[in-house]
Amino acid sequence: MKVIGIVGGPRRDGHTARLVEEVLAGAREAGNETHIFYLSDMNINPLEYGEGGYVYPEDDFVSLMRHLETMGGIVIGTPIYYDHVSSRSKLFIDRLYYYSMSHGAEYRKLFPDGVKCVNAITCGWDHPNAYDEVLEWMNGRMTNYWKMHIIGTLKGYGSHKRPVKDNASLLAEAREMGERF
Ligand SMILES: Cc1cc2nc3c(=O)[nH]c(=O)nc-3n(C[C@H](O)[C@H](O)[C@H](O)COP(=O)(O)O)c2cc1C
């Protein structure tokens, strides 16, 4: 199956990227095809509104769409910015509106059912329960709107003190999660 990774932070070698990459490595080990998208390399804009309703910009999100429409799994990784997902991650989520029933049943049909999903966050706050509510929010959106099946969540907390790249137990957890796809 195709598993895609979304990195919602700007640091190509940052904590979030490392975590998403490790999940995808596990997914590959289990025989899946993987693709990773670093949102900071992409020009993804907010929805606009015109006379006919919402306007879906012709930008790099379009190149993502063929992958979204054929994926069996997704890993969404975001750093925590001011207690929530980063703006890049939120824009990615907003742009999924293209596939909403509000846009039209024909668009909703293009989005696959039952996609397996891992949501992952990294944050500076060094507490095991840090931002559980954000992970819950991500899980809820992906489940309620997109009928995804959450197979796990990951959290790289205290990333300043304990960089994800050196956090062997978290990386092992990420790899094992990837093998579940
Ligand atoms: C603009 C900004 C806002 C941040 N806000 C928070 C925050 O509210 N809580 C927190 O724990 N860490 C916060 N951080 C720290 C990041 O979440 C943390 O360093 C994260 O692991 C960075 O991931 P990256 O290496 O993938 O960019 C913030 C960092 C930035 C740049």
The ligand as an ORCA input file, in Angstrom:
! r2SCAN-3c Opt
* xyz 0 1
  C       6.874     29.729     16.561
  C       7.141     28.621     17.558
  C       6.228     28.385     18.545
  C       6.429     27.355     19.473
  N       5.475     27.121     20.416
  C       5.640     26.101     21.272
  C       4.641     25.821     22.257
  O       3.612     26.477     22.345
  N       4.853     24.775     23.106
  C       5.996     24.000     23.048
  O       6.130     23.058     23.830
  N       6.960     24.221     22.095
  C       6.795     25.247     21.227
  N       7.760     25.487     20.249
  C       8.906     24.549     20.140
  C       8.687     23.507     19.038
  O       7.416     22.901     19.121
  C       9.729     22.387     19.117
  O      11.020     22.929     19.106
  C       9.563     21.375     17.994
  O      10.119     20.148     18.380
  C      10.190     21.873     16.700
  O      10.077     20.885     15.710
  P      10.985     20.903     14.363
  O      12.379     20.600     14.772
  O      10.382     19.855     13.500
  O      10.822     22.271     13.767
  C       7.590     26.535     19.361
  C       8.534     26.805     18.352
  C       8.306     27.839     17.465
  C       9.324     28.089     16.371
*
